[in-house]
Amino acid sequence: MAKFRKRLMSVVMVSAMLFSTAACSSQNESGEAEPQDKEVSTEKNKVTFTDISLDIRGNQKPTQAQSDEVNHTLNDTYLGDLYDETIPNDYSAYPYKKDVTLDVWMPANPNVPDMNKQVVQKQVQQLTGIKVNFITPPVGQEADAFTLMISSGELPDIIINPERYPGGLEAGLNDGAYLDLTDLMETNAPNYSAWRNSDETRRKTTVTDTGKLLGFYGIAPYSEWTWFGTLIKKEALEKTGLDVPATIEEWHTFLKKSKEVGYAEPLNYGSSYGQVFTGIINGAYGVWDWTFLDANGKVAWGPAQPKAKEYLTTMQQWNKEGLLNRDWATADFNQRMASAISDKTAVMMDSPDTMWSYWKQQNDIDFVGALNPVLNKGDKSATTYKNFKRTGTTAAITTQCEDVEAAMAWLDFNYSKKGWEILNYGEYGTVHLIDENGKPYFHEDSYIYKDPDGQPVATTLLKYRMHSWPAIRDEHNSNPLIVAKGSYSGDIRKEWTENMDTSMAMPPITFTQEEASREAELGNQLSTLRGEYFAKIIMGELQVDAYDKFLTEAKKMGLDEFLSIHQAALDRYNQR
């Protein structure tokens, strides 16, 4: 712990440099298990379930007794097996044998005022017998609060988003902050162990390069669909009389025509909220926003690619022609959404789930998705986003946890079949029901869609379920914005995923403690340099030839070293 305390003196400086690296399987719903009694038995506890599938499956008006049976017991016999791999259901640890309260630190969410009153978490506590005290800093003060917590040397039992630690999870382990759970997982987390080991991608993305298990990761049954792209108002297509553009040239024609028919700033291009996703356009030139895999599978840096000047010339021209939103370099989320629903905007770069809420639900504006642009007709659209079945949130257990078995049992419940149901779909009856195949779904009167307090779906999806958590996330079926009646956001995301090349996407690599500090330092400097030069060139404050100076400065700054760090991490990842 002395080493831990000594390192904490540098936390503030290093943590400011940290980067987080970014968020379809076939479902089998035809096989319905024969009704039978289930029994889960170990030395810890013995639970016998009576099969209630005939009472629950297809029941649209459950009685109070039936709702209580589902909500207040571990009985999961009514749930079907919906994926290629079966979700485990080891409940031998529950109810937990001792009276314990775990302190759990996590970042706050403005849509969840008090996590200790969140209905799903209260249900988890009741089912596991493990009480939890959530510690959440004020919104916007998460980084400072984390730094102060670590610096104090007084740690909670569990930390959500433990990667905030300077140098990542392994640095936290080496400094004495986080526990190595490798030898404890099989015994104390049977559900998590079974689920992560049931698929090679899940196994590979939840273990360190040295084979250690340092936390509980959010891991999905499938690779989630691409969630961010280009969206066009249908009325803009109708007014211009043009088809959905595919090439850069077609996009230029469409945006100019959109401006002619009244959209003053047709393309909501980027902002401090989503600037990294401008790869939607620069990807057509192979000028990806950050690191990617080149044709030989080696790490390369997007801003340093050969056609960068072509990209910058195009964007400078578009900006000069007034085709972009004027505040693209500074606009926050609320400013972008205000622009989106106005008559100024024809095209958004965002999530179709988000725009389903803001455009369609709230303002009755229909829209379509467009694949990422290409340079030449017939080229394959591409993206550096790929989901590696790692999704949601991570949790680590600290060295100051007094009951590690309880902490692991509480987290492990999230990877059981019962945990999967309530974390994704919320309370039975008021929020979800079960169809004839044993699949949960949100019914028309669900609190998700008809909140007693009148809150929108963008809030209720966090209020009545857990959207991002150390758990098995069923995004395609339990995201209320995707499965809402009439929603086509999931269709757009699925089309993007199935029709774009992701071979250049970087997997979720990890850095050693020594690498992490240097990578963060170089990455911060390179990101600032790129942001300044690219923004000034696009806005016309610098000539396109200023790119040559940018590239020279990037190399002097340590670009080659930065890439070598990433390559070493990639090589280790490939050997896992």
ZAMARGU-4260 file (C-alpha; in steps of 0.2 Angstrom, whole numbers, plus 5000, padded with zeros to 4 digits):
<rodrens>
0) 5000/5000/5000 | 5015/5011/5002 | 5018/5011/4984 | 5000/5014/4981 | 5000/5030/4992
5) 5016/5036/4984 | 5009/5035/4966 | 4994/5044/4971 | 5003/5060/4971 | 5004/5060/4952
10) 4986/5055/4950 | 4979/5073/4946 | 4992/5076/4932 | 4991/5059/4924 | 4972/5056/4925
15) 4969/5072/4914 | 4978/5063/4900 | 4968/5047/4900 | 4958/5042/4885 | 4944/5029/4885
20) 4944/5018/4869 | 4927/5015/4862 | 4903/5004/4861 | 4872/4953/4829 | 4870/4936/4834
25) 4857/4925/4827 | 4843/4922/4841 | 4836/4905/4843 | 4818/4907/4850 | 4811/4892/4842
30) 4816/4879/4855 | 4806/4879/4870 | 4812/4868/4885 | 4800/4855/4891 | 4792/4860/4908
35) 4801/4852/4922 | 4807/4856/4940 | 4824/4864/4942 | 4836/4862/4956 | 4851/4872/4960
40) 4861/4864/4974 | 4878/4867/4982 | 4885/4867/4999 | 4882/4885/5001 | 4863/4885/4998
45) 4850/4874/4990 | 4836/4881/4979 | 4822/4871/4971 | 4811/4879/4958 | 4794/4874/4953
50) 4791/4877/4934 | 4780/4892/4932 | 4782/4894/4913 | 4764/4889/4909 | 4758/4903/4921
55) 4770/4917/4915 | 4774/4914/4896 | 4761/4923/4886 | 4752/4930/4901 | 4747/4948/4897
60) 4738/4951/4914 | 4748/4943/4928 | 4740/4942/4945 | 4749/4950/4960 | 4754/4933/4966
65) 4762/4929/4949 | 4771/4946/4948 | 4777/4943/4966 | 4783/4926/4961 | 4793/4933/4947
70) 4800/4949/4955 | 4803/4942/4973 | 4811/4925/4970 | 4825/4918/4960 | 4813/4907/4950
75) 4818/4908/4931 | 4809/4893/4924 | 4799/4904/4913 | 4813/4912/4904 | 4819/4904/4887
80) 4836/4902/4880 | 4837/4915/4867 | 4856/4915/4861 | 4868/4903/4854 | 4876/4901/4872
85) 4865/4898/4887 | 4865/4911/4900 | 4870/4903/4917 | 4859/4902/4932 | 4869/4897/4947
90) 4860/4905/4962 | 4869/4895/4976 | 4876/4911/4984 | 4859/4919/4987 | 4853/4925/4999
95) 4870/4929/5005 | 4874/4921/5022 | 4880/4937/5031 | 4873/4954/5034 | 4884/4965/5023
100) 4883/4982/5015 | 4894/4986/5001 | 4900/5004/4997 | 4900/5006/4978 | 4908/5021/4970
105) 4901/5026/4952 | 4899/5041/4941 | 4883/5050/4943 | 4869/5051/4929 | 4858/5067/4928
110) 4843/5056/4924 | 4846/5045/4940 | 4845/5058/4954 | 4849/5044/4968 | 4856/5027/4963
115) 4851/5021/4980 | 4833/5022/4975 | 4834/5015/4958 | 4821/5002/4957 | 4831/4988/4948
120) 4846/4990/4960 | 4833/4989/4975 | 4827/4972/4967 | 4844/4966/4965 | 4848/4969/4983
125) 4832/4960/4989 | 4836/4945/4978 | 4854/4943/4983 | 4852/4948/5001 | 4867/4960/4999
130) 4864/4978/5003 | 4873/4992/4993 | 4877/5010/4997 | 4880/5019/4981 | 4892/5034/4982
135) 4890/5046/4967 | 4899/5063/4965 | 4890/5078/4958 | 4887/5077/4939 | 4902/5085/4930
140) 4914/5082/4945 | 4917/5064/4942 | 4936/5066/4938 | 4940/5077/4953 | 4930/5066/4964
145) 4939/5050/4959 | 4956/5058/4961 | 4951/5064/4978 | 4945/5047/4983 | 4961/5038/4977
150) 4972/5051/4984 | 4964/5050/5001 | 4968/5031/5002 | 4951/5027/5008 | 4943/5016/4995
155) 4925/5009/4994 | 4922/4990/4991 | 4919/4992/4973 | 4923/5005/4959 | 4913/5007/4943
160) 4923/5013/4929 | 4939/5008/4937 | 4949/5012/4921 | 4949/5030/4927 | 4964/5025/4938
165) 4980/5032/4930 | 4988/5018/4920 | 4972/5008/4920 | 4967/4992/4930 | 4984/4984/4930
170) 4992/5000/4937 | 4978/5000/4951 | 4983/4982/4954 | 5002/4985/4955 | 4999/5000/4966
175) 4989/4990/4978 | 4972/4998/4974 | 4963/4984/4965 | 4962/4965/4969 | 4968/4952/4957
180) 4952/4941/4955 | 4960/4927/4944 | 4961/4913/4957 | 4944/4918/4964 | 4933/4919/4949
185) 4928/4901/4946 | 4923/4899/4964 | 4915/4915/4968 | 4908/4921/4952 | 4902/4905/4943
190) 4890/4914/4932 | 4902/4927/4925 | 4915/4914/4923 | 4904/4903/4913 | 4897/4917/4902
195) 4914/4925/4898 | 4921/4908/4894 | 4907/4902/4883 | 4914/4913/4868 | 4931/4916/4863
200) 4929/4935/4859 | 4921/4937/4877 | 4936/4928/4885 | 4949/4937/4875 | 4942/4954/4879
205) 4940/4952/4898 | 4957/4946/4902 | 4974/4955/4903 | 4989/4952/4892 | 4996/4942/4906
210) 4981/4932/4909 | 4974/4941/4924 | 4956/4944/4928 | 4955/4961/4937 | 4936/4965/4935
215) 4919/4962/4929 | 4916/4968/4912 | 4900/4972/4903 | 4899/4958/4890 | 4885/4955/4877
220) 4878/4939/4869 | 4883/4946/4852 | 4893/4961/4844 | 4881/4976/4845 | 4876/4985/4830
225) 4885/5001/4825 | 4877/5015/4834 | 4883/5031/4826 | 4882/5037/4808 | 4874/5049/4796
230) 4855/5052/4796 | 4844/5062/4784 | 4827/5070/4786 | 4815/5062/4774 | 4808/5079/4770
235) 4825/5085/4764 | 4826/5070/4751 | 4808/5075/4746 | 4812/5093/4744 | 4828/5091/4734
240) 4822/5076/4724 | 4838/5067/4726 | 4842/5049/4732 | 4852/5045/4748 | 4870/5050/4743
245) 4884/5038/4743 | 4899/5046/4736 | 4908/5062/4742 | 4903/5070/4726 | 4885/5065/4728
250) 4885/5072/4746 | 4891/5088/4740 | 4877/5089/4727 | 4864/5085/4740 | 4870/5097/4753
255) 4871/5111/4740 | 4853/5107/4734 | 4847/5106/4752 | 4854/5124/4755 | 4845/5130/4740
260) 4828/5123/4746 | 4830/5132/4763 | 4841/5122/4775 | 4853/5136/4780 | 4866/5124/4788
265) 4861/5107/4780 | 4875/5096/4788 | 4877/5096/4807 | 4895/5091/4805 | 4903/5089/4822
270) 4906/5097/4839 | 4914/5095/4856 | 4900/5082/4859 | 4904/5071/4844 | 4919/5077/4835
275) 4928/5061/4835 | 4914/5054/4824 | 4918/5065/4809 | 4927/5049/4803 | 4911/5047/4794
280) 4917/5059/4781 | 4936/5058/4783 | 4935/5039/4783 | 4931/5040/4764 | 4949/5046/4762
285) 4956/5033/4774 | 4960/5048/4786 | 4952/5040/4801 | 4951/5050/4817 | 4963/5040/4827
290) 4972/5023/4827 | 4966/5009/4815 | 4973/4993/4807 | 4981/4996/4790 | 4980/4983/4776
295) 4994/4973/4784 | 4985/4972/4801 | 4998/4985/4808 | 4993/5000/4819 | 4992/5017/4809
300) 4987/5034/4814 | 4972/5041/4803 | 4977/5060/4803 | 4994/5055/4795 | 4987/5046/4780
305) 4991/5051/4762 | 4974/5058/4757 | 4973/5070/4772 | 4975/5085/4762 | 4961/5080/4750
310) 4949/5078/4765 | 4954/5095/4772 | 4952/5103/4755 | 4934/5096/4754 | 4929/5101/4771
315) 4936/5118/4769 | 4926/5121/4754 | 4910/5114/4761 | 4913/5125/4776 | 4916/5140/4765
320) 4900/5136/4755 | 4890/5137/4771 | 4885/5118/4771 | 4891/5115/4789 | 4883/5121/4805
325) 4893/5137/4810 | 4896/5131/4828 | 4902/5114/4823 | 4918/5116/4833 | 4910/5121/4849
330) 4892/5115/4850 | 4887/5104/4865 | 4873/5091/4864 | 4859/5102/4868 | 4864/5115/4855
335) 4865/5101/4842 | 4848/5094/4846 | 4840/5112/4845 | 4848/5114/4828 | 4842/5096/4823
340) 4824/5100/4825 | 4825/5117/4817 | 4823/5121/4799 | 4841/5124/4797 | 4847/5106/4798
345) 4844/5092/4785 | 4857/5080/4790 | 4864/5074/4808 | 4879/5064/4813 | 4872/5055/4828
350) 4864/5039/4835 | 4847/5034/4827 | 4841/5029/4844 | 4844/5047/4850 | 4836/5054/4834
355) 4821/5043/4835 | 4818/5051/4852 | 4822/5069/4847 | 4816/5069/4828 | 4802/5056/4827
360) 4794/5054/4844 | 4795/5072/4850 | 4794/5081/4833 | 4786/5069/4821 | 4801/5071/4809
365) 4805/5055/4799 | 4823/5051/4794 | 4833/5038/4785 | 4851/5032/4788 | 4865/5033/4775
370) 4881/5022/4774 | 4897/5031/4777 | 4902/5040/4761 | 4915/5033/4749 | 4926/5042/4736
375) 4921/5031/4721 | 4905/5023/4716 | 4905/5005/4720 | 4918/5007/4734 | 4914/4998/4751
380) 4908/5009/4765 | 4919/5007/4780 | 4920/5012/4799 | 4933/5010/4812 | 4919/5006/4825
385) 4916/4987/4829 | 4909/4980/4845 | 4919/4965/4851 | 4906/4959/4863 | 4913/4971/4876
390) 4900/4983/4881 | 4892/4993/4895 | 4903/4996/4911 | 4917/4988/4921 | 4918/4985/4940
395) 4934/4982/4951 | 4935/4976/4969 | 4947/4986/4979 | 4960/4980/4992 | 4950/4988/5006
400) 4934/4977/5003 | 4930/4968/5019 | 4920/4955/5011 | 4927/4950/4994 | 4915/4935/4993
405) 4900/4946/4995 | 4906/4959/4982 | 4909/4945/4969 | 4892/4937/4973 | 4883/4954/4971
410) 4892/4957/4954 | 4890/4939/4948 | 4871/4940/4950 | 4872/4952/4935 | 4878/4937/4924
415) 4864/4925/4929 | 4848/4922/4919 | 4838/4931/4932 | 4850/4946/4933 | 4850/4947/4914
420) 4831/4948/4914 | 4829/4962/4927 | 4844/4972/4923 | 4839/4973/4905 | 4820/4973/4906
425) 4816/4979/4923 | 4802/4974/4935 | 4790/4961/4928 | 4772/4967/4926 | 4774/4986/4927
430) 4789/4987/4915 | 4790/4970/4905 | 4780/4954/4902 | 4786/4937/4895 | 4781/4931/4877
435) 4776/4913/4873 | 4794/4909/4869 | 4800/4915/4886 | 4807/4931/4879 | 4805/4947/4890
440) 4797/4962/4881 | 4791/4980/4885 | 4772/4980/4883 | 4762/4995/4877 | 4757/5001/4895
445) 4775/4998/4901 | 4782/5012/4913 | 4796/5013/4900 | 4783/5021/4888 | 4770/5027/4900
450) 4780/5034/4915 | 4768/5039/4929 | 4779/5054/4931 | 4778/5058/4913 | 4796/5057/4909
455) 4802/5053/4891 | 4810/5036/4886 | 4827/5044/4886 | 4825/5045/4905 | 4815/5030/4908
460) 4827/5018/4900 | 4838/5022/4914 | 4825/5024/4928 | 4817/5007/4926 | 4832/4997/4919
465) 4851/4997/4918 | 4857/5003/4901 | 4876/5002/4905 | 4882/4991/4919 | 4894/4976/4923
470) 4881/4964/4916 | 4875/4954/4901 | 4868/4968/4890 | 4854/4963/4877 | 4855/4980/4868
475) 4846/4974/4852 | 4830/4968/4862 | 4830/4978/4878 | 4834/4996/4872 | 4817/5004/4872
480) 4821/5016/4858 | 4825/5002/4847 | 4810/4991/4851 | 4797/5004/4853 | 4782/5002/4842
485) 4786/5009/4825 | 4804/5012/4828 | 4816/5010/4814 | 4832/5015/4823 | 4837/4997/4825
490) 4835/4993/4807 | 4846/5008/4802 | 4860/5002/4815 | 4858/4984/4808 | 4860/4990/4790
495) 4875/5000/4794 | 4883/4985/4803 | 4880/4973/4789 | 4885/4984/4775 | 4901/4992/4781
500) 4919/4985/4782 | 4926/4985/4799 | 4942/4976/4796 | 4952/4992/4801 | 4944/4993/4818
505) 4956/4992/4833 | 4951/4978/4846 | 4951/4983/4865 | 4969/4983/4868 | 4977/4987/4885
510) 4993/4995/4890 | 5006/4991/4903 | 5008/5003/4918 | 5023/5010/4910 | 5016/5011/4893
515) 4999/5019/4899 | 5007/5034/4906 | 5017/5038/4891 | 5003/5034/4879 | 4992/5045/4888
520) 5004/5059/4888 | 5008/5057/4869 | 4990/5054/4865 | 4984/5070/4874 | 4997/5080/4864
525) 4993/5073/4847 | 4974/5075/4850 | 4976/5093/4854 | 4988/5096/4839 | 4976/5087/4827
530) 4961/5096/4834 | 4969/5113/4832 | 4976/5111/4815 | 4961/5102/4807 | 4948/5114/4814
535) 4958/5130/4809 | 4961/5122/4791 | 4943/5118/4789 | 4937/5135/4795 | 4949/5143/4783
540) 4960/5151/4796 | 4975/5141/4789 | 4979/5136/4772 | 4978/5117/4768 | 4997/5117/4765
545) 4998/5120/4784 | 4995/5101/4786 | 5013/5098/4781 | 5018/5108/4797 | 5006/5098/4807
550) 5013/5081/4801 | 5031/5087/4805 | 5026/5093/4822 | 5016/5077/4826 | 5032/5067/4821
555) 5043/5078/4832 | 5030/5076/4846 | 5033/5057/4846 | 5021/5050/4834 | 5032/5035/4830
560) 5034/5031/4848 | 5015/5032/4851 | 5012/5020/4837 | 5025/5008/4843 | 5016/5008/4860
565) 5000/5003/4852 | 5008/4990/4841 | 5016/4982/4856 | 4999/4981/4864 | 4990/4974/4849
570) 5003/4961/4847 | 5000/4955/4865 | 4981/4956/4863 | 4983/4944/4848 | 4993/4932/4858
575) 4980/4931/4872
</rodrens>
